[in-house]
Amino acid sequence: MQCELCDRQMEALTAHHLVPKQNTKRKNEDPSPTIDICSACHRQIHSLFDNKHLAQELNTVEKLKNDPELQKFISWIKKQKTDKRIQVRGKKARS
């Protein structure tokens, strides 16, 4: 299985909601589409950005891939071994 952000081949992927569940649940809307990404990319997204920013600004795979902060992480993570647990760092973006 291939991560839709870093393109690494992984044994397991997680589903990332392009619009956070809390935003759709609050409005009684159906959950948003998801992308399949590795655990490291998923944790990095949520360590860098708050749900409001994700819902409004980074709600497609293209927007995520084009975000400058995430691009730095993606170019780095592509070089890491897939069996290594990655520690993510970052702070939530203010909206």
PyMOL CGO cylinders between C-alpha atoms (Angstrom):
from pymol import cmd
from pymol.cgo import CYLINDER

trace = [
    CYLINDER, 0.00, 0.00, 0.00, 1.29, 3.42, -0.90, 0.3, 1, 1, 1, 1, 1, 1,
    CYLINDER, 1.29, 3.42, -0.90, 0.92, 6.59, 1.17, 0.3, 1, 1, 1, 1, 1, 1,
    CYLINDER, 0.92, 6.59, 1.17, -0.90, 9.23, -0.86, 0.3, 1, 1, 1, 1, 1, 1,
    CYLINDER, -0.90, 9.23, -0.86, 1.36, 11.99, 0.53, 0.3, 1, 1, 1, 1, 1, 1,
    CYLINDER, 1.36, 11.99, 0.53, 4.90, 10.62, 0.74, 0.3, 1, 1, 1, 1, 1, 1,
    CYLINDER, 4.90, 10.62, 0.74, 4.46, 7.78, -1.79, 0.3, 1, 1, 1, 1, 1, 1,
    CYLINDER, 4.46, 7.78, -1.79, 6.27, 5.30, 0.46, 0.3, 1, 1, 1, 1, 1, 1,
    CYLINDER, 6.27, 5.30, 0.46, 5.20, 1.66, 0.33, 0.3, 1, 1, 1, 1, 1, 1,
    CYLINDER, 5.20, 1.66, 0.33, 3.81, 0.80, 3.77, 0.3, 1, 1, 1, 1, 1, 1,
    CYLINDER, 3.81, 0.80, 3.77, 2.33, -2.28, 5.42, 0.3, 1, 1, 1, 1, 1, 1,
    CYLINDER, 2.33, -2.28, 5.42, -0.52, -0.25, 6.92, 0.3, 1, 1, 1, 1, 1, 1,
    CYLINDER, -0.52, -0.25, 6.92, -2.12, 3.09, 6.18, 0.3, 1, 1, 1, 1, 1, 1,
    CYLINDER, -2.12, 3.09, 6.18, -4.54, 5.30, 8.09, 0.3, 1, 1, 1, 1, 1, 1,
    CYLINDER, -4.54, 5.30, 8.09, -7.56, 7.17, 6.75, 0.3, 1, 1, 1, 1, 1, 1,
    CYLINDER, -7.56, 7.17, 6.75, -7.26, 10.96, 6.96, 0.3, 1, 1, 1, 1, 1, 1,
    CYLINDER, -7.26, 10.96, 6.96, -10.52, 12.90, 6.64, 0.3, 1, 1, 1, 1, 1, 1,
    CYLINDER, -10.52, 12.90, 6.64, -9.93, 15.84, 4.31, 0.3, 1, 1, 1, 1, 1, 1,
    CYLINDER, -9.93, 15.84, 4.31, -12.42, 17.85, 6.36, 0.3, 1, 1, 1, 1, 1, 1,
    CYLINDER, -12.42, 17.85, 6.36, -11.98, 16.89, 10.03, 0.3, 1, 1, 1, 1, 1, 1,
    CYLINDER, -11.98, 16.89, 10.03, -14.79, 14.77, 11.44, 0.3, 1, 1, 1, 1, 1, 1,
    CYLINDER, -14.79, 14.77, 11.44, -15.56, 17.29, 14.17, 0.3, 1, 1, 1, 1, 1, 1,
    CYLINDER, -15.56, 17.29, 14.17, -16.50, 19.85, 11.48, 0.3, 1, 1, 1, 1, 1, 1,
    CYLINDER, -16.50, 19.85, 11.48, -18.92, 17.55, 9.65, 0.3, 1, 1, 1, 1, 1, 1,
    CYLINDER, -18.92, 17.55, 9.65, -20.34, 15.88, 12.75, 0.3, 1, 1, 1, 1, 1, 1,
    CYLINDER, -20.34, 15.88, 12.75, -21.24, 19.22, 14.33, 0.3, 1, 1, 1, 1, 1, 1,
    CYLINDER, -21.24, 19.22, 14.33, -23.27, 20.17, 11.25, 0.3, 1, 1, 1, 1, 1, 1,
    CYLINDER, -23.27, 20.17, 11.25, -24.87, 16.70, 10.92, 0.3, 1, 1, 1, 1, 1, 1,
    CYLINDER, -24.87, 16.70, 10.92, -23.14, 16.27, 7.56, 0.3, 1, 1, 1, 1, 1, 1,
    CYLINDER, -23.14, 16.27, 7.56, -21.77, 13.06, 6.10, 0.3, 1, 1, 1, 1, 1, 1,
    CYLINDER, -21.77, 13.06, 6.10, -18.07, 12.52, 6.79, 0.3, 1, 1, 1, 1, 1, 1,
    CYLINDER, -18.07, 12.52, 6.79, -15.75, 13.99, 4.19, 0.3, 1, 1, 1, 1, 1, 1,
    CYLINDER, -15.75, 13.99, 4.19, -13.74, 11.92, 1.72, 0.3, 1, 1, 1, 1, 1, 1,
    CYLINDER, -13.74, 11.92, 1.72, -10.58, 10.35, 3.09, 0.3, 1, 1, 1, 1, 1, 1,
    CYLINDER, -10.58, 10.35, 3.09, -7.09, 9.71, 1.79, 0.3, 1, 1, 1, 1, 1, 1,
    CYLINDER, -7.09, 9.71, 1.79, -4.92, 6.77, 2.80, 0.3, 1, 1, 1, 1, 1, 1,
    CYLINDER, -4.92, 6.77, 2.80, -1.68, 7.95, 4.35, 0.3, 1, 1, 1, 1, 1, 1,
    CYLINDER, -1.68, 7.95, 4.35, 1.04, 6.51, 6.57, 0.3, 1, 1, 1, 1, 1, 1,
    CYLINDER, 1.04, 6.51, 6.57, 0.98, 7.05, 10.29, 0.3, 1, 1, 1, 1, 1, 1,
    CYLINDER, 0.98, 7.05, 10.29, 3.96, 9.46, 10.18, 0.3, 1, 1, 1, 1, 1, 1,
    CYLINDER, 3.96, 9.46, 10.18, 2.32, 11.76, 7.61, 0.3, 1, 1, 1, 1, 1, 1,
    CYLINDER, 2.32, 11.76, 7.61, -0.98, 11.62, 9.52, 0.3, 1, 1, 1, 1, 1, 1,
    CYLINDER, -0.98, 11.62, 9.52, 0.62, 12.55, 12.83, 0.3, 1, 1, 1, 1, 1, 1,
    CYLINDER, 0.62, 12.55, 12.83, 2.65, 15.33, 11.18, 0.3, 1, 1, 1, 1, 1, 1,
    CYLINDER, 2.65, 15.33, 11.18, -0.46, 16.89, 9.63, 0.3, 1, 1, 1, 1, 1, 1,
    CYLINDER, -0.46, 16.89, 9.63, -2.22, 17.04, 13.00, 0.3, 1, 1, 1, 1, 1, 1,
    CYLINDER, -2.22, 17.04, 13.00, 0.88, 18.32, 14.81, 0.3, 1, 1, 1, 1, 1, 1,
    CYLINDER, 0.88, 18.32, 14.81, 1.26, 21.22, 12.36, 0.3, 1, 1, 1, 1, 1, 1,
    CYLINDER, 1.26, 21.22, 12.36, -2.33, 22.29, 11.74, 0.3, 1, 1, 1, 1, 1, 1,
    CYLINDER, -2.33, 22.29, 11.74, -5.49, 22.72, 13.75, 0.3, 1, 1, 1, 1, 1, 1,
    CYLINDER, -5.49, 22.72, 13.75, -8.79, 21.31, 12.49, 0.3, 1, 1, 1, 1, 1, 1,
    CYLINDER, -8.79, 21.31, 12.49, -10.13, 24.72, 11.45, 0.3, 1, 1, 1, 1, 1, 1,
    CYLINDER, -10.13, 24.72, 11.45, -7.13, 25.32, 9.19, 0.3, 1, 1, 1, 1, 1, 1,
    CYLINDER, -7.13, 25.32, 9.19, -7.36, 21.79, 7.76, 0.3, 1, 1, 1, 1, 1, 1,
    CYLINDER, -7.36, 21.79, 7.76, -11.08, 22.19, 7.01, 0.3, 1, 1, 1, 1, 1, 1,
    CYLINDER, -11.08, 22.19, 7.01, -10.74, 25.62, 5.37, 0.3, 1, 1, 1, 1, 1, 1,
    CYLINDER, -10.74, 25.62, 5.37, -7.32, 25.60, 3.73, 0.3, 1, 1, 1, 1, 1, 1,
    CYLINDER, -7.32, 25.60, 3.73, -5.97, 22.05, 3.36, 0.3, 1, 1, 1, 1, 1, 1,
    CYLINDER, -5.97, 22.05, 3.36, -9.02, 20.02, 2.36, 0.3, 1, 1, 1, 1, 1, 1,
    CYLINDER, -9.02, 20.02, 2.36, -7.61, 18.24, -0.72, 0.3, 1, 1, 1, 1, 1, 1,
    CYLINDER, -7.61, 18.24, -0.72, -4.62, 15.99, -1.21, 0.3, 1, 1, 1, 1, 1, 1,
    CYLINDER, -4.62, 15.99, -1.21, -3.18, 18.55, -3.66, 0.3, 1, 1, 1, 1, 1, 1,
    CYLINDER, -3.18, 18.55, -3.66, -3.43, 21.38, -1.12, 0.3, 1, 1, 1, 1, 1, 1,
    CYLINDER, -3.43, 21.38, -1.12, -1.74, 19.19, 1.50, 0.3, 1, 1, 1, 1, 1, 1,
    CYLINDER, -1.74, 19.19, 1.50, 1.08, 18.27, -0.90, 0.3, 1, 1, 1, 1, 1, 1,
    CYLINDER, 1.08, 18.27, -0.90, 1.56, 21.93, -1.87, 0.3, 1, 1, 1, 1, 1, 1,
    CYLINDER, 1.56, 21.93, -1.87, 1.76, 23.29, 1.68, 0.3, 1, 1, 1, 1, 1, 1,
    CYLINDER, 1.76, 23.29, 1.68, 5.35, 24.55, 2.24, 0.3, 1, 1, 1, 1, 1, 1,
    CYLINDER, 5.35, 24.55, 2.24, 5.66, 23.15, 5.78, 0.3, 1, 1, 1, 1, 1, 1,
    CYLINDER, 5.66, 23.15, 5.78, 4.34, 19.76, 4.75, 0.3, 1, 1, 1, 1, 1, 1,
    CYLINDER, 4.34, 19.76, 4.75, 6.53, 19.72, 1.63, 0.3, 1, 1, 1, 1, 1, 1,
    CYLINDER, 6.53, 19.72, 1.63, 9.64, 19.92, 3.85, 0.3, 1, 1, 1, 1, 1, 1,
    CYLINDER, 9.64, 19.92, 3.85, 8.43, 16.97, 5.90, 0.3, 1, 1, 1, 1, 1, 1,
    CYLINDER, 8.43, 16.97, 5.90, 7.44, 14.93, 2.83, 0.3, 1, 1, 1, 1, 1, 1,
    CYLINDER, 7.44, 14.93, 2.83, 10.82, 15.39, 1.15, 0.3, 1, 1, 1, 1, 1, 1,
    CYLINDER, 10.82, 15.39, 1.15, 12.51, 14.27, 4.39, 0.3, 1, 1, 1, 1, 1, 1,
    CYLINDER, 12.51, 14.27, 4.39, 10.19, 11.33, 5.16, 0.3, 1, 1, 1, 1, 1, 1,
    CYLINDER, 10.19, 11.33, 5.16, 10.61, 9.88, 1.67, 0.3, 1, 1, 1, 1, 1, 1,
    CYLINDER, 10.61, 9.88, 1.67, 14.23, 9.08, 2.63, 0.3, 1, 1, 1, 1, 1, 1,
    CYLINDER, 14.23, 9.08, 2.63, 13.34, 7.30, 5.89, 0.3, 1, 1, 1, 1, 1, 1,
    CYLINDER, 13.34, 7.30, 5.89, 13.03, 3.56, 6.39, 0.3, 1, 1, 1, 1, 1, 1,
    CYLINDER, 13.03, 3.56, 6.39, 9.42, 2.43, 6.41, 0.3, 1, 1, 1, 1, 1, 1,
    CYLINDER, 9.42, 2.43, 6.41, 9.84, 0.21, 9.49, 0.3, 1, 1, 1, 1, 1, 1,
    CYLINDER, 9.84, 0.21, 9.49, 11.16, 3.08, 11.65, 0.3, 1, 1, 1, 1, 1, 1,
    CYLINDER, 11.16, 3.08, 11.65, 8.80, 4.88, 14.06, 0.3, 1, 1, 1, 1, 1, 1,
    CYLINDER, 8.80, 4.88, 14.06, 9.01, 8.56, 13.14, 0.3, 1, 1, 1, 1, 1, 1,
    CYLINDER, 9.01, 8.56, 13.14, 8.80, 11.25, 15.79, 0.3, 1, 1, 1, 1, 1, 1,
    CYLINDER, 8.80, 11.25, 15.79, 6.90, 14.24, 14.47, 0.3, 1, 1, 1, 1, 1, 1,
    CYLINDER, 6.90, 14.24, 14.47, 7.37, 17.82, 15.50, 0.3, 1, 1, 1, 1, 1, 1,
    CYLINDER, 7.37, 17.82, 15.50, 5.52, 21.01, 14.87, 0.3, 1, 1, 1, 1, 1, 1,
    CYLINDER, 5.52, 21.01, 14.87, 3.06, 23.38, 16.30, 0.3, 1, 1, 1, 1, 1, 1,
    CYLINDER, 3.06, 23.38, 16.30, -0.48, 24.02, 15.31, 0.3, 1, 1, 1, 1, 1, 1,
    CYLINDER, -0.48, 24.02, 15.31, -1.05, 26.79, 12.83, 0.3, 1, 1, 1, 1, 1, 1,
    CYLINDER, -1.05, 26.79, 12.83, -3.14, 29.68, 14.05, 0.3, 1, 1, 1, 1, 1, 1,
    CYLINDER, -3.14, 29.68, 14.05, -6.15, 30.55, 11.94, 0.3, 1, 1, 1, 1, 1, 1,
]
cmd.load_cgo(trace, "trace")
